[in-house]
């Protein structure tokens, strides 16, 4: 049985988060998160070095040479926070707690709507309900 931490989707979400920060700072990386994860999963040292050298060297050099000022403005982006919540929920799923599909965008949209009723419903449906059922199923299994 494949361990949950070995899930490619979890690592794709992490790399996507990094790439979103780069893109928000106009630092172009010409590979997708899926390609990055696939190359690292292949454990081919030549492919990994090529990927890093060809795609990440230019943006990193721009930052180091101050030709590109790093900005934290991407932290205001709903897309960035949707990905952060996706990574967090995927990380928790490693321990067996599954959240509904689309939970991350619903939670972020609820927060950005700034309407208490929508936020409350999103939290109950997408966080509290799965946690309750996870705990209840664990208790039922021990009895």
Backbone bond lengths (Angstrom), bond angles and torsions (degrees), N, CA, C in turn:
res aa  C-N    CA-C-N  psi(-1)  N-CA   C-N-CA  omega(-1)  CA-C   N-CA-C  phi
1 X - - - 1.462 - - 1.533 108.97 -
2 X 1.288 115.30 130.08 1.458 121.42 -178.99 1.524 110.10 -72.06
3 X 1.328 116.30 131.89 1.454 120.09 178.42 1.517 109.37 -69.58
4 X 1.318 115.76 146.98 1.462 119.91 -178.85 1.518 112.23 -64.03
5 X 1.329 117.75 -32.04 1.464 120.56 -178.94 1.531 110.22 -67.24
6 X 1.315 117.51 -19.01 1.457 121.41 178.06 1.528 111.92 -85.18
7 X 1.303 117.16 3.11 1.456 121.49 -179.18 1.524 110.75 -63.39
8 X 1.311 115.95 124.20 1.455 120.72 -179.83 1.523 111.04 -64.59
9 X 1.333 117.99 -33.93 1.465 121.02 -178.97 1.520 112.17 -62.22
10 X 1.319 117.91 -36.07 1.455 121.59 178.60 1.528 109.86 -62.05
11 X 1.316 116.73 -47.06 1.462 120.25 -178.65 1.520 112.08 -72.13
12 X 1.325 117.51 -31.92 1.472 120.27 174.43 1.526 109.24 -61.96
13 X 1.325 117.34 -40.58 1.465 120.84 177.98 1.526 111.29 -63.38
14 X 1.325 117.36 -41.52 1.470 120.65 178.50 1.531 111.33 -63.21
15 X 1.323 116.73 -45.68 1.468 120.34 -179.26 1.527 110.12 -67.61
16 X 1.324 117.62 -37.16 1.463 121.10 176.76 1.518 110.43 -59.00
17 X 1.308 117.03 -41.16 1.458 122.23 177.89 1.530 110.62 -58.59
18 X 1.313 117.00 -46.09 1.468 121.72 177.76 1.531 111.10 -62.83
19 X 1.319 116.41 -45.02 1.461 119.97 -178.45 1.524 111.83 -66.12
20 X 1.332 117.79 -33.88 1.468 120.47 176.17 1.525 110.74 -62.26
21 X 1.318 116.96 -40.82 1.469 120.52 177.76 1.525 110.45 -64.03
22 X 1.323 117.80 -41.01 1.465 121.23 177.60 1.526 110.15 -62.65
23 X 1.328 116.86 -49.76 1.465 121.14 -177.56 1.522 111.83 -61.56
24 X 1.319 116.60 -37.84 1.464 119.97 179.53 1.526 111.15 -64.76
25 X 1.308 116.84 -20.53 1.463 121.89 178.31 1.527 111.72 -103.76
26 X 1.321 116.39 20.32 1.459 123.58 178.86 1.529 112.32 55.83
27 X 1.307 116.53 34.79 1.463 122.12 175.99 1.520 107.22 -106.15
28 X 1.310 115.56 110.30 1.453 121.25 -172.21 1.520 111.51 -85.45
29 X 1.315 114.65 128.89 1.457 122.54 172.45 1.519 104.88 -122.28
30 X 1.317 116.29 124.32 1.460 120.03 -170.93 1.522 114.53 -92.58
31 X 1.298 117.23 30.44 1.461 121.00 175.69 1.518 109.13 -132.66
32 X 1.307 115.14 154.96 1.467 119.35 177.56 1.523 109.33 -88.97
33 X 1.307 115.25 163.02 1.467 120.51 178.01 1.532 110.50 -59.81
34 X 1.322 116.65 -38.37 1.465 120.70 179.72 1.522 110.83 -62.26
35 X 1.344 117.10 -40.25 1.461 120.52 179.25 1.520 111.10 -66.19
36 X 1.326 117.27 -41.61 1.460 121.27 179.20 1.532 109.78 -59.94
37 X 1.321 116.64 -49.37 1.464 120.61 -178.32 1.522 110.94 -64.06
38 X 1.329 117.73 -39.81 1.468 120.95 179.50 1.524 111.38 -62.73
39 X 1.328 116.66 -42.26 1.466 119.98 179.92 1.525 110.24 -64.31
40 X 1.328 117.43 -44.56 1.464 119.73 179.35 1.527 111.18 -66.71
41 X 1.324 117.06 -37.01 1.467 120.62 179.19 1.525 111.34 -65.90
42 X 1.325 117.06 -28.35 1.465 120.94 -179.90 1.527 111.66 -69.13
43 X 1.327 117.16 -21.22 1.457 124.31 -178.96 1.526 112.68 58.80
44 X 1.320 116.29 23.92 1.465 122.26 177.00 1.524 107.68 -86.74
45 X 1.328 116.33 107.02 1.470 121.26 -175.13 1.524 111.90 -57.21
46 X 1.306 117.57 -41.05 1.467 120.87 179.70 1.520 111.81 -62.60
47 X 1.321 116.57 -43.80 1.467 120.77 179.62 1.525 110.66 -66.53
48 X 1.330 117.28 -38.77 1.469 121.09 179.97 1.524 110.42 -65.37
49 X 1.335 116.28 -46.33 1.469 120.03 178.99 1.520 110.39 -63.03
50 X 1.322 117.50 -41.82 1.471 120.99 178.32 1.515 110.95 -61.86
51 X 1.310 116.77 -44.45 1.465 121.33 179.71 1.525 110.43 -59.79
52 X 1.307 116.42 -48.97 1.462 120.40 -178.75 1.519 110.52 -64.95
53 X 1.319 116.65 -47.00 1.460 120.95 -176.39 1.528 111.57 -64.21
54 X 1.322 116.79 -48.28 1.467 120.40 -174.25 1.518 113.84 -75.85
55 X 1.320 117.41 -32.46 1.456 119.13 -171.59 1.518 115.91 -108.12
56 X 1.322 117.42 -26.53 1.453 119.15 -175.98 1.526 113.94 -109.74
57 X 1.334 116.53 -14.87 1.457 119.27 -178.29 1.534 111.62 -65.03
58 X 1.330 117.25 -45.33 1.466 120.85 -178.15 1.530 112.36 -61.13
59 X 1.334 120.17 -51.54 1.469 118.95 178.60 1.524 113.36 -61.25
60 X 1.335 117.11 -39.51 1.461 119.99 -179.71 1.527 109.98 -66.60
61 X 1.320 117.32 -40.89 1.474 120.66 178.41 1.526 111.09 -63.65
62 X 1.330 117.60 -37.49 1.468 120.67 177.69 1.529 110.91 -62.58
63 X 1.316 115.87 -41.40 1.466 119.90 179.18 1.526 110.07 -66.38
64 X 1.333 116.53 -45.99 1.461 120.83 -177.59 1.526 112.71 -66.20
65 X 1.327 117.01 -32.98 1.462 119.91 -178.46 1.524 111.83 -86.64
66 X 1.307 116.78 1.99 1.475 123.28 -179.80 1.528 112.28 64.77
67 X 1.331 117.11 10.75 1.463 120.17 176.18 1.530 109.74 -68.66
68 X 1.298 114.83 -23.75 1.462 120.87 178.02 1.514 107.23 -126.61
69 X 1.295 116.70 116.19 1.464 120.26 177.06 1.521 108.91 -78.15
70 X 1.296 115.96 131.70 1.460 120.50 177.42 1.516 108.82 -76.65
71 X 1.313 115.85 135.05 1.456 121.25 179.57 1.525 109.12 -123.25
72 X 1.309 115.10 143.61 1.458 120.61 177.43 1.524 111.39 -97.37
73 X 1.315 117.46 16.55 1.470 122.41 -179.22 1.534 112.25 -61.81
74 X 1.347 116.59 -26.71 1.465 119.36 -179.13 1.530 111.93 -61.80
75 X 1.339 116.51 -18.09 1.466 119.72 178.54 1.532 112.05 -68.02
76 X 1.320 116.62 -13.77 1.469 120.63 177.52 1.529 112.12 -89.91
77 X 1.308 117.36 -3.86 1.462 122.30 -175.20 1.530 112.09 -83.20
78 X 1.320 115.35 131.02 1.469 120.18 176.09 1.526 110.51 -64.21
79 X 1.341 117.72 -35.28 1.470 120.47 178.57 1.525 111.17 -62.77
80 X 1.323 116.36 -42.32 1.455 119.89 179.16 1.532 109.94 -62.15
81 X 1.324 117.47 -46.68 1.467 120.47 -178.07 1.515 112.27 -69.32
82 X 1.327 117.07 -30.45 1.465 119.39 174.20 1.519 109.45 -62.27
83 X 1.336 116.02 -41.79 1.455 119.61 178.98 1.526 111.47 -68.81
84 X 1.323 117.90 -37.22 1.471 121.41 176.80 1.531 109.56 -60.22
85 X 1.330 116.97 -47.46 1.468 120.74 -179.73 1.528 109.99 -65.37
86 X 1.334 117.30 -37.67 1.465 121.03 177.19 1.516 110.50 -60.39
87 X 1.335 117.14 -45.52 1.465 121.28 178.55 1.532 110.38 -62.82
88 X 1.320 116.40 -43.49 1.473 120.13 -179.98 1.525 110.74 -62.29
89 X 1.323 117.14 -46.28 1.467 120.09 -179.32 1.522 111.22 -67.01
90 X 1.340 116.88 -37.41 1.467 120.43 177.11 1.524 109.90 -65.79
91 X 1.323 116.83 -37.75 1.458 120.98 177.39 1.513 112.08 -63.74
92 X 1.309 116.55 -41.67 1.464 120.57 178.01 1.525 110.28 -68.71
93 X 1.325 117.10 -32.51 1.468 121.21 179.57 1.524 111.59 -62.84
94 X 1.325 116.80 -22.42 1.459 120.82 177.15 1.530 110.64 -57.48
95 X 1.333 116.18 -30.75 1.463 121.04 -179.01 1.525 112.53 -90.05
96 X 1.327 116.82 6.38 1.454 120.58 175.23 1.510 115.51 100.23
97 X 1.312 118.27 0.69 1.461 121.80 -179.77 1.522 108.68 -93.37
98 X 1.320 116.73 108.30 1.464 121.90 -176.65 1.528 110.74 -96.28
99 X 1.319 115.99 132.50 1.458 121.74 177.62 1.524 108.79 -104.53
100 X 1.341 117.39 156.28 1.459 119.89 -179.01 1.529 111.23 -61.96
101 X 1.322 115.62 148.62 1.456 120.23 175.90 1.534 108.33 -62.35
102 X 1.293 117.49 135.36 1.456 121.67 -178.82 1.514 114.07 85.08
103 X 1.331 117.65 6.65 1.473 120.43 -178.60 1.526 111.30 -61.88
104 X 1.328 116.95 -43.20 1.473 119.96 -176.91 1.535 112.33 -60.61
105 X 1.346 119.08 -52.13 1.461 117.59 179.62 1.533 112.97 -62.93
106 X 1.333 116.62 -35.53 1.469 119.04 179.51 1.520 111.38 -64.53
107 X 1.331 117.02 -42.34 1.464 120.53 179.53 1.524 111.62 -65.25
108 X 1.334 116.76 -43.32 1.470 120.30 -179.15 1.526 110.64 -68.25
109 X 1.328 117.06 -42.35 1.468 119.86 178.04 1.525 110.58 -62.53
110 X 1.326 116.66 -39.05 1.468 119.96 178.34 1.522 110.07 -62.49
111 X 1.327 116.72 -42.95 1.466 120.06 179.03 1.527 111.21 -63.16
112 X 1.323 117.13 -45.29 1.461 120.54 -178.44 1.526 112.49 -70.17
113 X 1.345 117.67 -21.65 1.470 120.27 178.02 1.518 111.29 -72.93
114 X 1.339 116.02 -24.17 1.470 123.25 179.05 1.521 113.17 58.27
115 X 1.328 115.53 28.41 1.463 120.18 175.85 1.527 107.43 -109.00
116 X 1.330 115.52 119.05 1.455 120.96 -173.25 1.528 112.44 -56.82
117 X 1.307 117.92 -40.82 1.472 120.16 -177.27 1.532 110.95 -64.33
118 X 1.312 117.73 -41.02 1.471 120.93 179.74 1.530 109.86 -68.03
119 X 1.324 116.68 -41.29 1.457 120.96 178.47 1.532 110.03 -61.23
120 X 1.322 116.98 -45.52 1.469 121.63 -179.32 1.522 111.83 -60.16
121 X 1.334 116.20 -47.67 1.466 120.36 -179.58 1.527 110.36 -62.91
122 X 1.329 116.89 -43.53 1.464 120.70 -179.34 1.525 111.06 -62.02
123 X 1.315 117.58 -40.77 1.469 121.07 179.66 1.522 110.42 -67.33
124 X 1.331 117.27 -45.74 1.462 120.75 -178.88 1.526 110.46 -62.88
125 X 1.324 116.83 -49.72 1.467 120.70 -175.26 1.528 111.74 -69.18
126 X 1.311 117.44 -42.28 1.461 120.60 -171.15 1.518 115.17 -95.37
127 X 1.318 118.38 -19.32 1.464 119.79 -178.76 1.518 112.92 -119.29
128 X 1.312 116.59 -57.12 1.465 120.30 -173.24 1.526 111.66 -67.22
129 X 1.320 118.11 -44.18 1.459 121.51 -179.20 1.540 111.95 -59.94
130 X 1.340 119.67 -50.35 1.471 118.42 177.98 1.534 112.83 -62.76
131 X 1.328 117.38 -37.51 1.466 120.33 179.36 1.527 110.16 -65.02
132 X 1.323 116.71 -43.81 1.468 121.42 178.41 1.539 110.37 -58.37
133 X 1.339 116.52 -48.39 1.462 119.65 -178.24 1.533 111.69 -67.45
134 X 1.311 117.61 -33.01 1.463 121.66 177.03 1.525 109.96 -63.44
135 X 1.332 116.35 -48.11 1.468 121.95 179.57 1.526 110.48 -64.15
136 X 1.344 116.68 -44.98 1.459 122.08 -178.88 1.540 110.16 -61.70
137 X 1.342 117.27 -44.22 1.467 120.68 179.77 1.529 111.37 -64.88
138 X 1.328 117.76 -36.69 1.469 121.88 177.49 1.527 109.86 -64.31
139 X 1.363 116.71 -42.32 1.452 121.02 -179.92 1.524 110.89 -67.09
140 X 1.338 117.29 -41.00 1.463 121.34 179.01 1.533 110.82 -63.53
141 X 1.330 115.83 -36.32 1.468 120.05 -178.59 1.530 112.08 -70.25
142 X 1.338 117.17 -28.11 1.459 120.15 -178.85 1.519 112.41 -83.93
143 X 1.320 118.32 -14.96 1.466 120.94 -178.18 1.487 112.29 -87.97
